[in-house]
């Protein structure tokens, strides 16, 4: 028996198989072993405590007016159409059979938590339990004045009896609003000049030492990852007891030694991938999107962690096929009377598209390479490692925003566009992040409408950003004046 691990689209082998004298899927004891490996690996991988009680999320379908859609131009994806939001769309097998007009699905992760962005909740889904297992008392992280990450850490820590300390760059606003207001209400925020913020590691270490005091201790989150992954089973067995002890101790934090942990800006580490892989498991269930329906999933990207996590999840929950070949030609040599069993390990037929917002394509590729390397180092088996080696280049397709600009800027008319979308669909977008993903989903719908081939469904992951609108209203006052009637 020979085991081959191929890329997502093993075209060369497929072509060879077409010329084989006899190629047919068979039942073989090896397939049960491979499937057993799949189940065992993913079962152990997901057998951990999570911050979210469930990976479930709401899914809506946004339908576009066909006549107006045809009037759009490539230069302007955000005008000339209207929306109808179906909050209870057909999913699963019914979705595969249904012939649809121009439309795309929206994974409503913006509804996961009232104060925490969807992508931040997913990043913290696997990260926070590791922090709790280590029995820390304080969490130190950093971000911008209107950082969604800082607000998410502040809220999530407060909900778990932990103290959060947020180092923010820029000047403190006279009147806090948006994410800054939430960060201030739930955590302990300080403001530092950009010159100091540029040296993040030194800045975070210094503030963590200050929080710990002379009797406390400080550790970086990255330092506990390897230990946490290798001892996952034993920690899971004692997690309830450990968590209870931490909560009880948290009530008397002032009277004990502090144990401080530092989390990098944006939580763009290996642990931040776990929640998205868990999300893929949920979405790939037969009654949701399933494992056979081709999808084009679009997500806006700050650090790129969300897109890479979805791509890795598509590989982890892929399927295997087995072929029996009794006579084939290989490099001009015919192999007669030889039984060959080839396993094709193929990822889900999902194409993940990351809309680049905060970095260059070289920066996102570097981030993807680092995250994949960490994923393989911490929790990959030999089989999955070989599959990732073949799939690393196609895990995420990076694209520019429809209307590129300096990160954080809002262009004329975008506030009105978000208002129109909210009024017609009940879905609130922000012009910095989620509007970019919405625009690209529209673009994919247009291409699909003008093409006679391709049955891939378009899906947008709504990462949140509601509170970001409050900060934008404070920063871009003139853009919001136009909303007045």
Secondary structure, 3 states (H helix, E strand, C coil): CCCCCCCCCCHHHHHHHHCCCCEEECCCHHHHHHHHHHHHHHHHHHCCCCCCCCCCCEEEEEEECHHHHCCCECCECCCCCCEEEECCCCCHHHHHHCCCCCEEEEEEHHHCCCCCCHHHHHHHHHHHHHHHHCCCCEEEEEEECCCHHHHHHHHHHHHCCCEEEEEEECCCCCCCCHHHHHHHHHCEEEEECHHHHCCHHHHHHHHHHHHHCCCCEEEEHHHHHHHHHHCHHHHHHHHHHHHHHHHHHHCCHHHCCCEEEECCHHHCCCHHHHHHHHHHHHHCCCCCCCCCCCEEEEEEECCCHHHHHHHHHHHHCCEEEEEEECCEEECCEEECCCCEEEEEEECCCEEEEEEECCCCHHHHHHHHHHHHHHHHHHHCCHHHHHHHHHHHHHCCEEEECCCCCCCCCCCCCHHHHHHHHHHHHCCCCCCCCHHHHHHHHHHHHHHHHCCCCCCCEEEEEECCCCCHHHHHHHHCHHHHHCCCC
